[in-house]
Amino acid sequence: MTTPPPRSAALLLGLCLAAPLAGCKGKGGGPLARAERNDEAFAHLPVPPADGPKLWALEAGTPVYDRPSTDARKLGEIRVGAAVSRSRAPVTRAGCDGGWFAVRPRGFVCAGPGATLDPGFVARGIPALPDLARPLPYRYARAKSENVPVYARTPTPAEQLAVEPDLRKLQGRAEDRDALGAAANDVPLDARGVPTGPPVLVAGGEGIEGGKRTAASFFGFGADALAPSFAPAAPAAEGPKVAGLRKGSGVALGGALAVDGGAAERRFGVTADGRMVPLDRMRPTLGSTWHGIDLDKVGLPVAFVHKPGVTTFSLAKGKAIKHDDEIERRAAVPLTGKFRTVEGVRYEETREGAWLKSQDLVVIVKRHKFPEFVHGQQKWLDVSIASQTLTAYEGTKPVYATLVSTGRDQLKDPAQSASTARGSFRVVGKHVTQGLDPREVQGAFDVADAPWVMDVDAGPAPAPGAGTTGGGEAPAPAPGFQLAGMYWGDGVGEAQTFHAVAMTPIDAHRLWGWADPQVPEGWHAVYAAPDEATTMVYVRP
């Protein structure tokens, strides 16, 4: 869809798009029927202009296809409430009564259960769309107790009491007004998503009222609160409860609204996919403010302090003199690459001229050898299981370094354990948010809407005899995995996931925006073609 169509195809399709729909249904031997039998014609449709008419997604993952057919390859997804520019008329109605529309910047969407052309959809109120400029694209909440109800529509007071028998007791409790700390979204970022300073709580910031952030203000949403008339679409005759959250399970919230709770007004959060959760049963989740280090000017080597109570030293006359200052755990420290051994202990020199014990550090050294796929400005991620670090490169230039969490079984067989697959892999998909396998958190709770998820293809199965000493059957193929941001914790630097490579929200946001393929404007996910150049992931012991 990015190249001009041949003159004949352009004329043919232009006539169909301008003509009444009844004349372009694709029946018989008409011009559109001939175009429908020729996928190449659809491949050369012009890109809809940015200021053209819109199509809105009605589902959590409305698919975008590379051809107007559900049998075509999926290019990506659009999330409920998001709008994309579309062609003025359907390019065909084959297999889609509402018509297939070309969308910007490429692909086709069926106007039907998953998408609408009606701008009135927006006027009825929808959850806020993700904020792509922030480490956490939504406000997040986690269940304070077991079986927190998830409602498909606004429940009546009687329905709430039937689903939540302890509601009267709950409504008698005092509202939590304790001040909350700094959040991931309080950390200032530059245009690249690189942190530029410590977190700052400012008046008018996310969930801050009267100079502080509380659960009430965080869940209030201020001017972003939804209208009381908003109600997610669901037949009123059906029971309103559609799920129950396990204790600790998290959800992304796109807004909030006040609901009649019978004895008192009650606030409900509206999830990113349009469902509802009672906020008096949820607690705010702010995300870690910790992050890695930009290497654009610093370069390698760098170190991360891996335990508390670490101090610097001066080295003189064969003695190590301890300083009083302490360096925070996980602080990033640029090194010179020089080291000395004093009384049997190795020390690393910092760029400021001080010395640190090697045993107190996780060091990322300057590379002199690179994987075979590294050519030109190829973007790639170097993940070390032993040190729990990740370094982003553009060709041979390191650009960012951080601590991560990989599979908790570390170097065991990833096909049969909680270990991240090792080798060279492609990033084959990116999602603004996506649910994760509960095994990534040892099944302790459910993870919905993890931010900045990248799908990694572990590649084909090994050849028969590969990895064995006497031939025989091939080992099972290593499973694919994901890189993802964590809103539920910040245990980076320790192996604790199932297969995923987990990062703090700030790091995940920085790397997601940098990595290819890029997610088109208005889309929630994108998938790379098999032959498409994309970011590589190199996982080593």
C-alpha positions in Angstrom: 0.0 0.0 0.0 3.0 2.3 0.0 3.6 2.4 -3.8 1.4 4.0 -6.4 -0.9 1.5 -8.2 -0.5 0.7 -11.9 -2.6 3.1 -14.0 -5.2 0.4 -14.9 -5.6 -0.8 -11.3 -5.8 2.8 -10.0 -8.5 3.7 -12.5 -10.4 0.5 -11.8 -10.4 0.9 -8.0 -10.9 4.6 -8.2 -14.1 4.1 -10.2 -15.3 1.5 -7.7 -14.6 3.7 -4.6 -16.4 6.6 -6.2 -19.4 4.6 -7.5 -22.5 3.6 -5.5 -21.8 0.5 -3.3 -24.5 -1.4 -5.1 -22.5 -1.3 -8.3 -19.3 -2.6 -6.7 -20.4 -5.7 -4.8 -18.1 -8.0 -6.6 -20.7 -10.2 -8.1 -20.7 -11.6 -11.6 -18.0 -10.3 -14.0 -17.9 -6.7 -12.8 -14.6 -4.8 -12.3 -14.5 -5.3 -8.5 -15.1 -9.0 -8.9 -12.0 -9.2 -11.1 -10.1 -7.1 -8.5 -11.2 -9.5 -5.8 -9.6 -12.4 -7.6 -6.4 -10.5 -7.9 -4.8 -9.9 -4.5 -2.1 -7.8 -6.2 -4.6 -5.1 -6.8 -5.3 -4.7 -3.1 -1.6 -4.5 -2.4 -1.3 -1.3 -4.4 -4.2 0.7 -3.0 -3.2 4.2 -2.1 -2.6 5.0 1.6 -5.7 6.7 3.2 -4.8 10.3 4.1 -4.2 11.2 7.8 -7.2 13.6 7.8 -9.6 11.2 6.1 -12.6 9.5 7.6 -12.1 7.3 10.6 -12.7 3.7 11.7 -13.0 2.9 15.4 -12.1 -0.5 17.0 -14.8 -2.1 19.1 -12.8 -5.0 20.5 -9.7 -5.4 22.6 -7.8 -6.8 19.6 -9.5 -5.8 16.3 -7.2 -7.3 13.6 -5.6 -5.6 10.7 -4.9 -7.9 7.7 -2.6 -7.5 4.8 -5.5 -8.5 2.4 -9.2 -8.0 2.8 -9.7 -11.5 4.2 -9.7 -13.3 7.5 -7.4 -15.9 5.9 -4.8 -13.2 5.2 -1.7 -12.5 7.3 -2.3 -10.4 10.4 -0.4 -7.2 10.3 -1.4 -5.9 13.8 -4.3 -5.0 16.1 -6.3 -1.9 17.1 -7.6 -1.6 20.6 -11.2 -0.7 21.6 -11.8 3.1 21.2 -8.8 3.7 19.0 -9.3 5.4 15.6 -7.4 4.9 12.4 -7.8 6.7 9.0 -9.6 4.6 6.4 -10.6 4.6 2.8 -13.9 6.5 2.1 -15.6 3.4 0.8 -15.1 -0.3 1.2 -12.7 -1.9 -1.2 -14.8 -5.1 -1.1 -17.6 -6.7 0.9 -16.5 -10.3 0.3 -16.7 -12.1 3.6 -17.6 -8.9 5.5 -21.1 -7.4 5.2 -20.0 -4.0 6.5 -17.2 -3.9 4.0 -13.4 -4.1 4.1 -11.7 -0.8 4.5 -8.1 0.1 3.7 -6.5 1.7 6.8 -3.5 3.9 7.4 -0.6 3.2 7.0 -1.4 -0.3 5.5 -3.8 -3.2 5.7 -7.5 -3.8 5.9 -10.1 -3.9 8.6 -13.6 -5.4 8.4 -16.4 -3.1 9.6 -18.5 -5.4 11.7 -18.5 -6.7 15.2 -14.9 -5.6 15.7 -15.0 -2.1 14.1 -17.4 0.7 13.4 -17.6 3.8 11.2 -20.0 5.5 13.5 -18.4 8.6 15.2 -21.2 8.5 17.8 -19.4 5.6 19.4 -16.9 8.1 20.8 -19.6 10.4 22.1 -21.0 7.6 24.3 -17.8 7.6 26.3 -14.9 5.1 26.1 -11.9 4.3 28.2 -8.9 6.6 27.7 -6.4 5.4 25.1 -2.9 4.5 26.3 -0.4 7.3 26.7 2.6 6.2 24.7 4.8 9.0 26.1 4.8 7.6 29.6 6.5 4.5 31.2 3.1 3.2 32.2 0.5 3.8 29.4 -2.4 3.5 31.8 -3.1 3.9 35.5 -2.8 0.4 37.1 -4.5 -1.3 40.0 -4.2 -4.6 41.8 -6.8 -6.6 43.6 -6.6 -6.3 47.4 -8.5 -9.5 48.1 -9.6 -12.7 46.4 -12.4 -12.8 43.8 -12.7 -9.1 43.2 -15.6 -8.9 40.7 -15.2 -7.8 37.1 -18.4 -6.4 35.7 -19.4 -6.4 32.0 -21.7 -3.4 32.6 -22.8 -1.0 35.3 -24.3 -3.1 38.0 -27.4 -2.0 39.9 -27.3 -1.7 43.7 -29.1 -5.0 44.0 -26.7 -6.7 41.6 -23.7 -5.4 43.5 -25.1 -6.7 46.8 -25.8 -10.1 45.3 -22.3 -10.4 43.9 -20.6 -8.8 46.9 -22.4 -9.9 50.1 -20.0 -7.9 52.3 -20.7 -4.7 50.5 -22.4 -2.9 53.4 -19.4 -3.6 55.7 -17.0 -2.4 53.0 -18.9 0.9 52.5 -18.6 1.5 56.2 -14.8 1.7 56.1 -13.0 5.0 56.1 -11.5 6.0 52.7 -7.7 5.5 52.4 -6.1 9.0 52.5 -2.5 7.9 53.1 0.0 9.6 50.8 1.5 7.5 48.1 5.1 7.7 46.9 6.7 8.4 43.5 5.5 6.6 40.4 7.2 5.5 37.2 5.4 8.2 35.4 6.9 10.9 37.7 10.4 10.3 36.1 11.1 13.0 33.4 12.0 11.6 30.0 13.5 13.1 26.9 12.1 12.6 23.4 13.8 9.2 23.1 12.3 7.9 26.4 15.6 8.2 28.2 15.3 9.3 31.9 16.7 12.8 32.5 16.4 13.1 36.3 14.9 11.8 39.5 11.1 11.5 39.9 9.3 14.7 40.6 5.8 15.0 42.1 4.3 18.2 40.7 0.9 19.8 41.1 -1.5 18.6 38.5 0.6 15.4 38.1 -1.0 12.0 37.6 -3.3 11.5 40.5 -2.0 14.4 42.5 -4.5 16.7 44.3 -3.8 19.2 47.1 0.0 18.6 46.8 -0.1 14.8 47.4 -1.2 11.6 45.8 -3.6 9.3 47.5 -5.6 6.3 46.4 -8.7 8.5 46.1 -6.9 11.1 43.9 -5.1 8.4 41.9 -8.4 6.6 41.1 -10.3 9.9 40.7 -8.8 10.6 37.3 -9.7 14.3 37.6 -10.8 15.8 34.3 -10.3 12.4 32.7 -13.1 10.7 34.7 -15.8 9.2 32.5 -19.4 10.5 32.3 -21.8 8.8 34.7 -23.8 7.7 31.6 -21.0 5.5 30.4 -21.7 1.8 30.5 -19.7 -0.9 28.7 -21.9 -2.7 26.2 -23.6 -5.9 27.6 -27.2 -7.1 27.5 -28.9 -6.0 30.7 -30.6 -9.4 31.1 -27.2 -11.1 31.6 -25.6 -11.3 35.0 -23.2 -8.4 35.3 -20.2 -10.3 36.8 -18.0 -11.9 34.1 -14.9 -12.7 36.1 -13.2 -12.5 39.5 -9.7 -11.2 40.1 -7.3 -13.2 42.2 -5.6 -11.3 45.0 -2.7 -9.3 43.5 -4.0 -9.5 40.0 -3.5 -6.3 38.0 -5.5 -4.4 35.5 -5.0 -1.2 33.4 -7.6 1.5 34.0 -8.7 3.9 31.3 -11.1 5.9 33.4 -13.4 5.9 36.4 -17.1 6.8 37.1 -19.4 7.1 40.0 -22.1 4.4 40.4 -25.1 4.1 42.7 -24.1 1.6 45.4 -27.3 1.7 47.3 -26.2 2.9 50.7 -23.6 5.2 49.2 -22.1 6.3 45.9 -19.4 4.0 44.7 -16.5 4.5 42.2 -15.7 2.0 39.6 -12.6 1.8 37.4 -13.1 1.1 33.7 -10.5 -1.3 32.4 -8.7 -0.7 29.1 -11.0 -3.2 27.4 -14.2 -1.6 28.7 -15.1 -3.7 31.8 -15.5 -2.4 35.3 -14.0 -3.1 38.7 -14.9 -1.6 42.1 -12.1 0.7 43.2 -12.7 0.2 46.9 -11.4 -3.4 46.3 -8.3 -2.3 44.4 -5.0 -0.6 45.4 -3.0 1.8 43.2 0.1 0.4 41.5 2.6 3.1 40.6 5.4 1.2 39.0 9.1 1.3 39.8 11.1 4.5 39.3 14.3 2.5 38.8 15.9 2.5 35.4 19.1 1.7 33.5 21.7 4.0 32.0 21.9 5.8 28.6 25.2 4.9 26.9 25.0 7.4 24.1 27.8 9.5 25.7 29.0 7.3 28.5 29.7 4.1 26.6 31.1 0.9 28.2 32.1 -0.4 30.6 29.5 0.3 33.3 28.6 -1.5 36.4 25.5 -1.9 38.6 25.9 -2.2 42.4 24.2 -5.4 43.3 23.8 -5.1 47.1 23.3 -2.5 49.7 26.0 -1.0 51.9 28.6 -0.7 49.1 31.2 2.0 49.6 34.0 3.5 47.4 37.7 3.1 48.2 41.0 4.9 47.6 44.0 2.8 46.7 47.5 3.9 47.9 50.7 2.1 48.8 49.2 -1.3 48.5 46.3 -0.5 50.9 42.6 0.0 50.3 41.1 3.0 52.2 37.4 2.8 52.7 35.3 5.9 52.3 32.2 6.8 54.3 29.9 7.3 51.4 27.5 4.5 50.4 26.2 3.9 46.9 22.6 2.8 46.4 21.9 -0.7 45.5 21.5 -1.1 41.7 23.1 2.3 41.0 24.7 2.6 37.6 28.4 3.4 37.7 30.5 4.2 34.6 34.0 2.5 34.8 37.3 3.3 33.1 38.0 -0.4 32.4 41.1 -0.3 34.7 41.4 -2.7 37.7 43.8 -3.4 40.5 44.2 -6.2 43.0 45.0 -5.2 46.6 45.5 -7.8 49.3 43.8 -10.4 47.1 40.8 -8.3 46.4 40.0 -7.0 42.9 38.9 -3.3 42.5 37.3 -1.6 39.5 38.1 2.1 38.8 35.1 4.5 38.3 35.2 7.4 35.9 35.4 9.7 38.9 38.7 8.1 40.1 37.3 6.1 43.0 37.5 2.3 43.3 34.8 -0.3 44.0 35.2 -4.0 44.9 34.5 -6.2 41.9 32.5 -8.6 44.1 30.0 -5.8 44.8 29.3 -5.1 41.1 27.7 -6.5 38.0 29.9 -5.3 35.2 29.0 -4.9 31.5 32.3 -4.8 29.6 33.1 -3.4 26.2 32.6 -6.0 23.5 35.3 -6.9 21.0 33.5 -9.8 19.3 29.9 -9.6 18.0 27.2 -12.1 16.8 27.3 -12.9 13.1 24.1 -11.0 12.4 25.6 -7.7 13.5 26.1 -5.5 10.4 25.8 -1.8 9.8 23.2 -0.2 12.2 21.4 -3.4 13.0 19.5 -3.0 16.3 19.9 -5.8 18.8 19.6 -6.6 22.4 22.4 -8.5 24.3 20.9 -10.4 27.2 23.2 -12.1 29.8 21.5 -14.7 32.0 24.5 -15.0 34.3 24.6 -11.2 35.1 20.9 -10.5 34.5 21.8 -7.6 32.3 20.5 -6.3 28.9 22.5 -4.0 26.6 20.9 -2.4 23.5 23.2 -1.9 20.5 23.0 -0.2 17.1 25.5 -2.2 15.2 28.6 -2.2 17.4 27.6 0.9 19.3 26.1 0.3 22.8 23.2 2.7 23.4 21.5 1.6 26.7 22.2 -0.8 29.5 20.0 -2.1 32.4 19.2 -4.9 34.8 16.6 -7.4 33.8 14.9 -10.6 35.2 15.1 -13.7 33.1 13.8 -17.3 33.6 14.3 -18.5 37.2 15.8 -21.8 36.2 18.6 -19.9 34.4 20.7 -22.3 32.3 18.4 -25.4 32.3 16.6 -26.6 29.2 14.0 -23.9 28.4 11.8 -26.5 26.8 11.4 -28.3 30.1 12.0 -25.6 32.7 11.5 -22.0 33.7 14.5 -20.8 31.7 14.8 -18.2 28.9 15.8 -19.6 25.6 19.4 -19.0 24.6 20.5 -18.1 21.1 19.8 -15.5 18.4 16.2 -14.6 17.8 14.0 -12.0 16.0 11.5 -9.6 17.5 8.4 -10.6 15.6 5.7 -8.5 17.3 5.1 -5.6 19.6 2.2 -4.7 21.8 1.4 -1.6 23.8 0.0 -3.9 26.4 -0.7 -7.6 26.6 -1.6 -10.2 29.2 1.2 -12.5 30.3 1.2 -16.2 31.2 0.7 -16.5 35.1 3.7 -18.7 35.2 5.8 -15.6 34.7 4.9 -14.7 38.3 4.9 -18.4 39.5 1.1 -18.5 39.2 0.7 -16.2 42.2 -1.7 -13.9 40.4 -2.9 -12.9 36.9 -1.1 -10.3 34.8 -3.4 -8.3 32.5 -2.1 -5.5 30.3 1.7 -5.8 30.9 3.2 -2.7 29.1 5.6 -2.6 26.3 5.6 -6.3 25.3 7.8 -7.6 22.5 7.3 -11.1 21.1 10.5 -13.0 20.4 10.5 -16.0 18.0 12.8 -18.7 19.3 13.1 -20.1 15.7 12.7 -23.6 14.2 13.1 -26.9 16.1 16.7 -28.2 16.2 17.7 -30.8 13.6 17.6 -34.4 14.6 20.7 -35.3 16.7 21.4 -31.6 17.5 22.6 -31.2 21.1 23.1 -35.0 21.6 26.2 -37.1 21.7 24.9 -40.2 19.9 22.4 -39.0 17.4 18.9 -40.0 18.4 15.9 -37.7 18.6 16.3 -33.9 18.5 15.6 -32.0 21.7 12.3 -30.1 21.9 12.4 -26.7 20.3 13.1 -23.8 22.6 9.9 -21.9 23.3 9.5 -18.3 22.2 9.4 -15.7 24.9 8.5 -12.0 25.5 10.3 -8.9 26.7 7.9 -7.0 28.9 7.6 -4.2 31.4 6.6 -5.0 35.0 4.1 -2.8 36.9 3.7 -5.3 39.7 7.3 -5.3 41.1 10.9 -4.3 40.4 12.9 -7.4 41.1 15.3 -6.8 38.2 18.8 -8.2 38.7 17.4 -11.5 39.8 16.2 -14.5 37.7 12.6 -14.9 38.6 10.4 -15.2 35.5 9.2 -18.3 33.5 10.6 -17.5 30.0 10.2 -13.8 29.7 12.8 -11.1 30.0 11.2 -8.6 32.4 12.1 -5.0 32.9 11.0 -2.0 34.9 8.4 0.2 33.1 10.9 3.0 32.3 13.4 0.6 30.6 10.7 -1.4 28.8 9.2 1.9 27.5 12.6 3.1 26.3 13.5 -0.1 24.5 10.0 -0.7 23.0 9.9 2.7 21.4 13.5 2.2 20.0 13.1 -1.4 18.7 11.7 -2.4 15.3 9.2 -3.0 14.0 7.5 0.3 14.8 3.8 0.3 15.8 1.8 2.5 13.4 -0.1 5.5 14.9 -3.4 4.3 16.4 -2.5 0.7 16.4 -2.1 -1.4 19.6 0.1 -4.1 18.2 2.2 -4.8 15.1 3.6 -8.1 13.7 6.7 -8.4 11.5 6.6 -10.2 8.2 8.9 -13.3 8.0 11.3 -11.4 5.7 11.1 -8.1 7.4 14.2 -6.5 8.9 13.7 -6.3 12.7 15.4 -6.0 16.0 17.5 -9.1 17.0 17.7 -10.5 20.5 20.9 -12.4 21.5 20.5 -14.4 24.8 23.7 -15.9 26.2 24.6 -17.7 29.4 
